[in-house]
Amino acid sequence: MAELANVSVATVSYVLSGKDRPVAAETRQRVLDAARQLGYTPNQAARSLRKRRTQRVCLVLSSFGGVPADVRLATDLHEMADARGYSVVTLSVYDEARAQAAVEVLRGGIADGALIHVVGDHLAHDLLAGLAATGLPMVVLGNESGLKGCDLVRTPEAEACAEAVEHLLQTGRRRIAYMAHRFEVYRDKPMGRLLGYTTALDRHGVKERIVTGGADDRVAAYQTATELLSSPDRPDAIFAASDRAAISAIWAARDLGLSVPGDVAVVGVGNIDEGLISNPQLSTVGPLRHDYTDVVRLLFDRLQAEEPPPAREIVRSWTFVRRGSS
C-alpha cells in the first residue's frame, strides 16, 4: 500500500490508525485511495487487543426522542469519530435503572471514553463522580458541580431564561405559565430553566406561579396548552421548556381562536430551526448556533493524551432571541 501511494510505511500507519499526526491532505487522500483500491479494511478486533482499546466512544443521552440538540451533538461526534478511526455506541438513560446499567457497562469497558448529555436527575452526581474516578475519559454536558477528572460543559440556562421572562413582564404580561419537563416538576427546588422563570417573577414582585408539565413531547404540550388556554383565567403568556412544546402551544392557541402574541405570548427554549417557520416565528432561548465540534474535541483530546489532562470547563453561551410570538 505504501508503494502504491508513494509514501512511507509510517505515513500509512498514521493515516489508517487515526493518529493525530500532521499529514498533508493530499498525502492522506493518496493513502485512503490506495487502501480503497486494495480493498483494505482495518481489523478492529486485532487492533483493540494490541492496544487494549476498543476504538469506540460512547454517547450517553436521556432518550432517542429526536431532540434537535442531541441530533446535532451525535452528528458532530460521529463525524469526528469517523475521521479518527473510532466507532460510536449510544446509551439511553431515561430512568434510574437505565442510569445504573449505563454506568456498569461503561465501567466494564464498552468504550474508551464517554460524552454524556443527560437531562434530569437519573444520572445522579455520585454515579458521575464514581465513573470519573475510574479514569475513563469523559466530557459531561451539564451544570454539575464538584466533578473531578473530567471535562464539564456548562450552559447559563437560568440566566438566559430569566431574560426571556423579564421580556414577557416588560411587555405587560402578568399571568405567565411555565410548561416544564416532567423531572422539573418533581424537584425539591427549582433549577435551570424553572429557576430562571421563578427568579424573574421574584424580581418583579409577581407572586403567582403557574407551573405545569407537558414539555416532554408535542402531544402532551398541545393538550396542556389547550387546557391552560381554555380556562376562564387563562395565562397571557406561556414559557415552555422546549421549542417543540412552544410550537405546540402556538397550534393550540390558533385552534382555540386566540392570536399569538395578541391574546397569548409564547416563548420556547432551544432555538431550533423549526421555530423560524412557525407562524408567527418563535421567540426562544438558546445558543445562536448549534455546533458541538469544540465539545467533541475535548473528548478526543483526552483519548489521545499521553497523560490525563487537567479537568477543563467551558461555557456555551445562551441568549434570548425575540421574534414574532412574543
C-alpha positions as CSV (number, residue, x, y, z in Angstrom):
1,M,0.0,0.0,0.0
2,A,2.8,2.4,0.8
3,E,4.4,1.7,-2.6
4,L,1.1,2.3,-4.4
5,A,0.5,5.6,-2.5
6,N,4.2,6.6,-2.9
7,V,4.6,7.3,0.8
8,S,6.4,5.7,3.8
9,V,5.1,2.8,5.8
10,A,4.9,5.1,8.8
11,T,2.7,7.6,6.9
12,V,0.3,4.8,6.0
13,S,0.2,3.8,9.7
14,Y,-0.5,7.3,10.8
15,V,-3.4,7.8,8.3
16,L,-5.1,4.4,8.8
17,S,-4.7,4.3,12.6
18,G,-6.4,7.7,13.0
19,K,-3.4,9.1,14.9
20,D,-3.4,12.9,15.2
21,R,-0.2,13.4,13.3
22,P,0.5,16.2,10.7
23,V,-0.2,14.5,7.3
24,A,-0.8,16.7,4.3
25,A,-4.4,16.4,3.0
26,E,-3.2,15.3,-0.5
27,T,-0.9,12.6,1.0
28,R,-3.7,11.4,3.3
29,Q,-6.1,11.1,0.3
30,R,-3.5,9.1,-1.7
31,V,-3.2,6.6,1.2
32,L,-7.0,6.4,1.5
33,D,-7.3,5.9,-2.3
34,A,-4.7,3.2,-2.2
35,A,-6.4,1.4,0.7
36,R,-9.7,1.5,-1.2
37,Q,-8.1,0.2,-4.3
38,L,-6.6,-2.7,-2.4
39,G,-9.8,-3.4,-0.5
40,Y,-8.1,-2.8,2.8
41,T,-10.3,-3.0,5.9
42,P,-8.7,-2.5,9.4
43,N,-9.1,-5.4,11.7
44,Q,-10.6,-3.6,14.7
45,A,-10.6,-6.7,16.9
46,A,-6.9,-7.2,16.5
47,R,-6.2,-3.5,16.9
48,S,-8.2,-3.4,20.1
49,L,-6.3,-6.4,21.6
50,R,-3.0,-4.9,20.6
51,K,-3.7,-1.5,22.1
52,R,-6.0,-2.7,24.8
53,R,-8.5,-0.3,23.4
54,T,-11.9,-0.8,21.9
55,Q,-11.7,2.1,19.4
56,R,-15.2,3.1,20.5
57,V,-16.6,6.1,22.2
58,C,-19.9,6.2,24.0
59,L,-22.6,8.8,23.7
60,V,-25.0,8.8,26.7
61,L,-28.3,10.6,26.2
62,S,-31.6,11.0,28.0
63,S,-33.6,9.4,25.2
64,F,-33.7,8.6,21.5
65,G,-36.6,11.1,21.1
66,G,-35.0,13.2,18.3
67,V,-34.2,16.2,20.4
68,P,-32.6,18.6,17.8
69,A,-29.6,19.5,20.0
70,D,-28.9,15.8,20.7
71,V,-29.1,15.0,17.0
72,R,-26.5,17.7,16.3
73,L,-24.3,16.5,19.1
74,A,-24.5,12.9,17.8
75,T,-23.7,14.1,14.2
76,D,-20.6,16.0,15.3
77,L,-19.4,13.1,17.4
78,H,-19.9,10.6,14.6
79,E,-18.0,12.8,12.1
80,M,-15.0,13.3,14.4
81,A,-15.0,9.7,15.4
82,D,-15.0,8.5,11.8
83,A,-12.1,10.9,11.0
84,R,-10.1,9.4,13.9
85,G,-10.9,5.7,13.4
86,Y,-13.4,5.3,16.2
87,S,-17.0,4.0,16.1
88,V,-19.8,5.3,18.3
89,V,-22.1,3.3,20.7
90,T,-25.1,5.2,22.2
91,L,-26.8,4.5,25.5
92,S,-30.1,5.9,26.6
93,V,-30.7,6.9,30.2
94,Y,-34.4,7.6,30.8
95,D,-34.8,6.2,34.3
96,E,-32.7,5.3,37.3
97,A,-32.3,1.6,36.3
98,R,-31.0,2.6,32.9
99,A,-28.6,5.1,34.5
100,Q,-27.2,2.3,36.7
101,A,-26.9,0.0,33.8
102,A,-25.1,2.6,31.7
103,V,-22.6,3.2,34.4
104,E,-22.0,-0.6,34.8
105,V,-21.3,-1.1,31.0
106,L,-19.0,1.9,30.9
107,R,-17.1,0.6,33.9
108,G,-16.9,-2.7,32.1
109,G,-15.0,-1.2,29.2
110,I,-17.6,-0.9,26.4
111,A,-15.8,2.2,25.2
112,D,-12.6,4.1,25.6
113,G,-14.4,7.3,26.5
114,A,-17.8,8.9,27.0
115,L,-19.7,12.0,26.1
116,I,-22.6,12.4,28.5
117,H,-25.6,14.7,28.0
118,V,-28.3,13.5,30.3
119,V,-31.1,15.9,31.2
120,G,-32.8,15.4,34.5
121,D,-31.8,13.6,37.7
122,H,-31.5,10.0,36.7
123,L,-27.7,10.0,36.3
124,A,-27.0,11.3,39.8
125,H,-23.9,13.2,40.8
126,D,-22.5,10.3,42.8
127,L,-22.8,8.0,39.8
128,L,-21.0,10.5,37.5
129,A,-18.3,11.2,40.1
130,G,-17.7,7.5,40.6
131,L,-17.4,6.9,36.9
132,A,-15.0,9.8,36.5
133,A,-12.9,8.4,39.4
134,T,-12.2,5.2,37.3
135,G,-10.1,7.3,34.9
136,L,-12.5,6.9,32.0
137,P,-12.0,9.9,29.7
138,M,-15.3,11.8,30.0
139,V,-17.0,15.0,28.9
140,V,-20.2,15.9,30.7
141,L,-22.6,18.5,29.4
142,G,-24.5,19.9,32.3
143,N,-24.3,22.3,35.2
144,E,-22.9,19.8,37.7
145,S,-20.5,21.0,40.4
146,G,-17.7,19.2,42.2
147,L,-16.9,16.7,39.4
148,K,-13.2,15.8,39.2
149,G,-11.3,14.1,36.5
150,C,-13.5,15.0,33.6
151,D,-14.3,18.0,31.4
152,L,-17.5,19.9,32.0
153,V,-19.5,21.9,29.5
154,R,-21.9,24.4,31.2
155,T,-24.8,26.4,29.8
156,P,-26.2,29.5,31.6
157,E,-29.8,28.3,31.3
158,A,-31.2,30.1,34.3
159,E,-29.8,33.5,33.4
160,A,-31.0,33.3,29.8
161,C,-34.4,32.0,30.7
162,A,-34.8,34.8,33.3
163,E,-34.1,37.3,30.5
164,A,-36.9,35.8,28.4
165,V,-39.4,36.0,31.3
166,E,-38.2,39.6,32.0
167,H,-39.1,40.4,28.4
168,L,-42.6,39.0,28.9
169,L,-43.1,41.0,32.1
170,Q,-41.8,44.2,30.5
171,T,-44.4,43.8,27.7
172,G,-47.2,43.8,30.3
173,R,-47.7,40.0,30.8
174,R,-48.5,39.1,34.4
175,R,-50.1,35.6,34.2
176,I,-47.1,33.7,32.8
177,A,-47.4,29.9,32.7
178,Y,-44.3,27.7,32.7
179,M,-44.6,24.4,30.8
180,A,-42.0,22.2,32.4
181,H,-40.3,18.9,31.7
182,R,-41.5,16.2,33.9
183,F,-38.4,16.0,36.0
184,E,-38.5,19.7,36.8
185,V,-42.0,19.4,38.4
186,Y,-40.8,16.9,41.0
187,R,-37.5,18.5,42.0
188,D,-37.3,19.8,45.6
189,K,-36.2,23.2,44.4
190,P,-36.1,25.0,41.0
191,M,-33.0,24.7,38.9
192,G,-32.0,25.7,35.4
193,R,-34.9,26.8,33.2
194,L,-37.5,26.8,36.0
195,L,-35.1,28.7,38.3
196,G,-34.9,31.4,35.5
197,Y,-38.7,31.6,35.5
198,T,-39.1,32.0,39.2
199,T,-36.2,34.4,39.5
200,A,-37.6,36.8,37.0
201,L,-41.1,36.7,38.7
202,D,-39.5,37.4,42.1
203,R,-37.6,40.4,40.7
204,H,-40.9,41.9,39.6
205,G,-42.8,41.0,42.7
206,V,-45.1,38.6,40.9
207,K,-46.4,36.1,43.4
208,E,-48.4,33.8,41.2
209,R,-46.7,30.7,39.8
210,I,-48.4,28.7,37.1
211,V,-46.2,25.6,36.6
212,T,-47.4,22.5,34.7
213,G,-45.8,19.6,32.9
214,G,-46.2,19.0,29.2
215,A,-42.9,19.9,27.7
216,D,-41.6,16.4,27.1
217,D,-43.5,15.8,23.8
218,R,-45.6,17.6,21.3
219,V,-48.9,15.9,22.0
220,A,-48.6,16.5,25.8
221,A,-47.7,20.1,25.1
222,Y,-50.7,20.6,22.8
223,Q,-53.1,19.1,25.4
224,T,-51.6,21.1,28.3
225,A,-51.7,24.4,26.4
226,T,-55.3,23.7,25.3
227,E,-56.3,23.1,28.9
228,L,-54.5,26.2,30.1
229,L,-55.9,28.5,27.4
230,S,-59.4,27.2,27.8
231,S,-59.7,28.2,31.5
232,P,-61.6,31.3,32.4
233,D,-58.4,32.8,34.0
234,R,-56.1,31.7,31.2
235,P,-52.5,32.9,31.2
236,D,-51.4,35.8,29.0
237,A,-48.1,34.1,28.2
238,I,-46.6,30.6,28.1
239,F,-42.9,30.0,28.6
240,A,-42.2,26.4,27.5
241,A,-39.1,24.4,28.5
242,S,-38.6,23.3,24.9
243,D,-39.2,24.8,21.5
244,R,-41.2,21.8,20.3
245,A,-43.6,22.3,23.2
246,A,-43.8,26.1,22.5
247,I,-44.8,25.4,18.9
248,S,-47.5,23.0,20.0
249,A,-48.7,25.8,22.3
250,I,-49.0,28.1,19.3
251,W,-51.0,25.5,17.5
252,A,-53.3,25.1,20.5
253,A,-53.9,28.8,20.7
254,R,-54.7,29.0,17.0
255,D,-57.2,26.1,17.2
256,L,-58.9,27.9,20.1
257,G,-59.3,31.1,18.0
258,L,-56.7,33.0,20.0
259,S,-54.0,35.2,18.5
260,V,-50.3,35.0,19.2
261,P,-48.9,37.2,20.6
262,G,-52.1,39.4,20.9
263,D,-54.0,37.1,23.3
264,V,-51.1,35.0,24.5
265,A,-47.4,35.3,24.0
266,V,-45.3,32.2,23.6
267,V,-41.6,31.6,24.2
268,G,-39.6,28.3,24.0
269,V,-36.2,27.0,24.7
270,G,-33.7,25.5,22.3
271,N,-33.6,27.8,19.3
272,I,-34.3,25.0,16.8
273,D,-34.7,25.7,13.1
274,E,-38.4,24.8,13.2
275,G,-39.0,28.0,15.2
276,L,-38.2,30.0,12.1
277,I,-41.1,28.5,10.1
278,S,-43.7,28.6,12.8
279,N,-46.4,31.2,12.4
280,P,-45.5,33.6,14.0
281,Q,-41.9,32.9,14.3
282,L,-41.0,31.6,17.7
283,S,-39.2,33.6,20.3
284,T,-36.7,31.4,22.1
285,V,-33.8,30.9,24.4
286,G,-30.7,29.0,23.4
287,P,-27.4,29.0,21.5
288,L,-27.2,31.2,18.5
289,R,-25.6,28.3,16.5
290,H,-25.6,24.6,17.0
291,D,-22.1,23.4,16.7
292,Y,-20.6,20.9,19.2
293,T,-17.2,20.5,17.5
294,D,-15.5,22.1,20.4
295,V,-17.2,19.8,22.9
296,V,-16.4,16.7,20.9
297,R,-12.8,17.7,20.5
298,L,-12.5,17.8,24.3
299,L,-13.2,14.1,24.4
300,F,-10.7,13.2,21.7
301,D,-8.1,15.4,23.3
302,R,-8.4,13.2,26.4
303,L,-8.3,10.0,24.4
304,Q,-5.1,10.9,22.6
305,A,-3.3,12.5,25.5
306,E,-0.2,10.6,26.9
307,E,-1.2,11.7,30.4
308,P,-4.7,12.6,31.6
309,P,-5.0,16.4,31.2
310,P,-6.4,18.6,34.0
311,A,-10.1,19.0,34.1
312,R,-11.4,21.7,31.9
313,E,-14.6,23.7,31.9
314,I,-16.2,25.6,29.0
315,V,-19.3,27.7,29.0
316,R,-21.5,27.7,25.9
317,S,-23.4,31.0,25.7
318,W,-27.2,31.1,25.6
319,T,-29.3,34.2,24.8
320,F,-32.9,35.3,24.4
321,V,-33.9,35.7,20.8
322,R,-37.1,37.8,20.4
323,R,-39.3,37.0,17.4
324,G,-43.0,37.4,16.5
325,S,-44.5,35.1,19.0
326,S,-43.9,37.4,21.9
